[in-house]
Amino acid sequence: MVRENVSDLMAFIAVAQEGSFTRAAVRLGVSQPALSKTIRTLEERLGLRLLSRTTRSVAPTEAGERLLRSIEPHFAGIEGSLSALTELRDKPSGIVRITATQHAADTVMWPRLSKVMLNYPDITVELVSDEGLANIVSERFDAGVRVGEYVEKDMIAVRIGPAMRQAIVASPGYFKERPAPKHPEELTGHRCINLRRVTRGGYFPWEFEKRGREINVRVEGQLAVSSLELARRAALDGLGVAYLPDDMVQDDLAKKRLVRVLEDWCEPFPGYHLYYPSSRQHAPAFAVVLEALRFRG
């Protein structure tokens, strides 16, 4: 009954405002006979004549005027609220929470996220640096970032960066005191700077590949850190061999502050991907962030 009343009242407002069944029918997208029947049904239900019809015009009766004054502001308010919601769709707002490694945040994400926030002042981004790669579902993140080969199969993954390579580096002074390794397994005889898993414990393995042959090496050393930048600085200070993203040490290599070894064992691998649960419905703000981060290279 309520649904029928609303539909009939909207039809009555349209006819009263247009002063014509023909124009009101066009506005509502219905036929003129169907609109006339709707108004007759409303009048019969109320037991009042709401519209005065002549061959030239249609106008509200006294009862119709009173009804129009009573309900018109309410329907106008509803239309205004719906328009406001449409504006929210056109101007996305809300909080988007993403967890990523510091390297991914610095090199891939920040240059694009800063533009999103400048262009969409109603979007708030929470970018949490986490080398341990948190569980995004249990910790209520909208998405996470990790290299493509480590994204779980039940997640949707969107590529946000180019392919990557690792670099095995140490200071020139370090290699003056000991021979450079020729094979990954020889790293067990070196002081290596470990990267600690913050959330899961233990150290990240050093992964190598050459012509389809894969080797994981568990290295040891005097120092373990939870930051790639600290590992780089430790290598610069001569404290050992570091396992770092290639792009992070290019300047150091060019200026010969660091020396690279085992380059032929460091083949490219899938770069950073944004991942999120396939079952989750995301707000427009997340869609804006996702499109901004999507890799188009």
C-alpha positions in Angstrom: 0.0 0.0 0.0 2.8 2.5 0.9 4.6 1.7 -2.3 1.4 2.3 -4.4 0.7 5.6 -2.5 4.2 6.9 -3.2 4.0 6.1 -6.9 0.5 7.6 -7.2 1.5 10.7 -5.3 4.5 11.2 -7.6 2.2 11.0 -10.6 -0.2 13.5 -9.0 2.7 16.0 -8.4 3.8 15.7 -12.0 0.4 16.4 -13.4 -0.2 19.3 -11.0 3.2 20.9 -11.8 2.9 20.4 -15.6 -0.8 21.3 -15.8 -1.2 18.7 -18.5 -1.6 14.9 -18.5 0.3 14.8 -21.8 3.4 16.6 -20.6 3.3 14.8 -17.2 3.2 11.4 -19.1 6.3 12.3 -21.1 8.1 13.4 -17.9 7.3 10.2 -16.1 7.8 8.0 -19.1 4.4 6.4 -19.1 1.4 6.5 -21.4 -1.3 9.2 -21.0 -4.1 6.6 -20.4 -2.0 4.8 -17.7 -1.4 8.1 -16.0 -5.1 9.0 -16.1 -6.0 5.7 -14.5 -3.3 6.2 -11.8 -4.9 9.6 -10.8 -8.4 8.1 -10.8 -7.3 5.3 -8.6 -5.7 7.8 -6.2 -8.8 9.9 -6.1 -11.0 6.9 -5.5 -8.8 5.7 -2.6 -8.9 9.1 -1.0 -12.5 9.8 -1.7 -11.6 13.2 -3.0 -11.3 14.9 -6.4 -7.8 16.2 -6.7 -7.6 17.6 -10.2 -10.1 19.7 -12.2 -10.0 18.7 -15.8 -11.2 20.7 -18.8 -10.5 20.3 -22.5 -7.8 23.0 -22.3 -6.1 22.6 -18.9 -5.7 20.6 -15.7 -5.5 22.3 -12.3 -5.6 21.1 -8.7 -8.9 21.4 -6.8 -8.9 22.9 -3.3 -8.2 19.4 -1.9 -5.5 18.9 -4.5 -3.8 22.3 -3.6 -3.7 21.3 0.1 -2.3 17.9 -0.8 0.3 19.4 -3.1 1.4 22.0 -0.5 1.8 19.2 2.0 3.7 16.6 0.0 5.6 18.6 -2.6 8.4 19.8 -0.2 9.0 16.2 1.1 9.4 14.8 -2.4 11.7 17.7 -3.3 13.8 16.9 -0.2 14.1 13.3 -1.3 15.2 14.3 -4.8 17.7 16.7 -3.3 19.1 13.9 -1.1 19.4 11.6 -4.1 21.2 14.3 -6.0 23.6 14.7 -3.1 24.4 11.0 -3.2 25.0 11.3 -7.0 27.5 14.1 -6.2 29.3 11.7 -3.8 29.6 9.2 -6.6 31.0 11.9 -8.9 33.2 13.2 -6.0 34.4 10.1 -4.2 35.1 10.3 -0.5 36.1 8.1 2.3 39.1 6.3 3.8 41.2 3.8 1.8 43.6 1.7 3.9 46.6 0.0 2.2 49.5 -1.9 3.6 52.7 -2.1 1.6 56.5 -2.4 2.0 58.3 0.9 2.4 60.1 0.3 -0.9 56.8 -0.1 -2.8 55.3 2.9 -1.0 58.3 5.1 -1.9 59.0 4.1 -5.5 55.6 3.0 -7.0 52.7 4.2 -4.8 53.5 7.7 -3.4 54.1 9.5 -6.7 50.6 8.5 -7.8 48.8 8.6 -4.5 49.9 12.2 -3.9 48.1 13.2 -7.1 45.0 11.4 -6.1 44.8 13.3 -2.8 45.4 16.6 -4.6 42.6 15.8 -7.1 40.2 14.3 -4.6 40.3 16.2 -1.3 37.5 14.1 0.2 39.5 10.9 -0.1 41.7 9.9 2.9 44.5 7.4 2.3 46.0 5.4 5.2 49.3 3.9 3.8 50.8 1.6 6.4 54.4 0.5 5.8 54.8 -3.2 6.8 57.8 -5.3 5.7 56.1 -8.4 7.2 53.0 -8.1 4.9 50.0 -8.1 7.2 46.8 -10.1 6.7 44.7 -7.5 5.0 41.4 -9.2 5.9 41.9 -9.7 9.7 43.5 -6.3 10.0 40.8 -4.5 8.0 42.9 -3.1 5.2 41.2 -2.5 1.8 44.2 -3.8 0.0 47.9 -4.8 0.3 50.9 -4.6 -2.0 53.5 -7.3 -2.6 55.4 -8.7 -5.5 53.2 -10.7 -7.9 54.5 -14.2 -7.3 53.5 -13.9 -3.6 49.8 -12.9 -4.0 47.4 -15.6 -2.6 45.3 -17.3 -5.2 42.0 -16.2 -3.6 42.9 -12.5 -4.1 42.4 -10.2 -7.0 45.8 -8.9 -8.1 46.3 -5.7 -10.1 49.8 -4.9 -11.4 51.0 -1.5 -10.2 54.7 -1.6 -11.1 57.3 -2.8 -13.7 59.2 -6.1 -13.4 61.9 -6.0 -10.7 65.4 -7.4 -10.1 67.4 -7.9 -7.0 71.0 -6.8 -6.5 73.6 -8.5 -4.3 75.9 -5.7 -3.1 78.6 -4.8 -0.6 81.1 -2.0 -0.2 84.4 -2.1 -2.1 86.2 -2.3 1.3 84.3 -5.4 2.2 85.4 -7.3 -0.9 89.0 -6.2 -0.4 89.1 -8.4 2.6 87.4 -11.5 1.1 86.8 -12.9 -2.4 83.5 -12.1 -4.1 81.1 -15.0 -4.4 80.8 -16.7 -7.8 77.7 -18.8 -6.8 74.8 -18.1 -4.5 75.8 -20.9 -2.1 79.1 -19.2 -1.5 77.2 -16.5 0.4 77.1 -18.8 3.4 80.8 -17.9 3.9 80.1 -14.2 4.0 78.7 -11.7 6.5 75.2 -11.0 5.1 72.7 -8.4 6.3 69.4 -10.2 6.9 65.9 -8.7 6.5 63.7 -9.8 9.3 60.0 -10.7 8.9 58.3 -8.4 11.3 54.9 -10.2 11.6 55.9 -13.8 10.9 59.3 -13.9 12.5 62.5 -15.4 11.0 64.4 -13.9 8.0 63.5 -13.6 4.3 65.3 -16.1 2.2 67.6 -14.9 -0.6 66.1 -16.2 -3.8 68.1 -16.7 -7.0 67.3 -18.0 -10.5 69.5 -18.7 -13.6 68.2 -20.3 -16.8 65.3 -21.9 -15.0 67.3 -23.2 -12.0 66.1 -21.8 -8.7 68.1 -21.6 -5.4 67.1 -20.3 -2.0 69.9 -19.4 0.3 69.6 -18.9 4.1 72.4 -16.5 4.9 73.9 -15.5 8.2 75.6 -12.4 9.5 76.2 -10.0 12.3 73.2 -7.7 11.5 69.5 -8.2 10.9 67.1 -5.3 10.1 63.5 -4.7 9.2 64.2 -1.9 6.7 65.6 -2.1 3.2 67.1 1.4 3.7 68.9 0.3 6.8 70.3 -2.7 5.0 71.5 -0.4 2.3 73.2 1.9 4.8 74.8 -1.1 6.5 76.2 -2.3 3.2 77.6 1.2 2.5 79.3 1.1 5.9 81.0 -2.1 5.1 79.1 -4.4 7.5 78.3 -7.0 5.0 76.5 -8.2 1.8 72.9 -6.9 1.2 70.1 -8.2 -0.9 68.2 -5.2 -2.2 66.0 -4.1 -5.1 68.0 -3.1 -8.1 66.6 0.4 -8.4 67.5 1.2 -4.8 71.2 0.9 -5.4 71.7 2.2 -9.0 73.2 5.5 -7.8 75.5 3.8 -5.4 76.7 1.4 -8.1 77.2 4.2 -10.5 79.3 6.1 -8.0 81.1 3.0 -6.9 80.0 3.2 -3.4 78.8 -0.4 -3.7 79.9 -3.4 -5.8 77.5 -5.8 -7.3 78.0 -9.6 -7.5 76.0 -12.6 -8.7 74.2 -10.4 -11.3 73.7 -13.4 -13.6 71.7 -15.1 -10.8 69.3 -12.2 -10.4 66.7 -12.5 -13.2 63.7 -10.2 -13.4 60.5 -11.2 -11.6 56.9 -9.9 -11.4 56.8 -6.5 -9.8 54.5 -5.0 -7.3 50.8 -5.9 -7.4 47.9 -4.4 -5.4 45.8 -7.3 -4.1 42.4 -7.4 -2.4 39.7 -10.0 -1.6 37.6 -11.1 -4.6 34.4 -11.1 -2.4 34.7 -7.6 -1.1 32.6 -4.7 -2.6 34.6 -1.5 -2.7 33.5 2.1 -2.4 34.1 4.6 -5.3 37.1 6.0 -3.4 38.9 2.7 -3.6 38.1 2.5 -7.4 39.8 5.9 -7.8 42.9 4.8 -5.9 43.0 1.5 -7.9 42.9 3.2 -11.3 45.6 5.7 -10.2 47.9 2.8 -9.1 47.3 0.5 -12.1 50.5 0.0 -14.1 50.3 1.1 -17.7 53.9 0.8 -18.8 
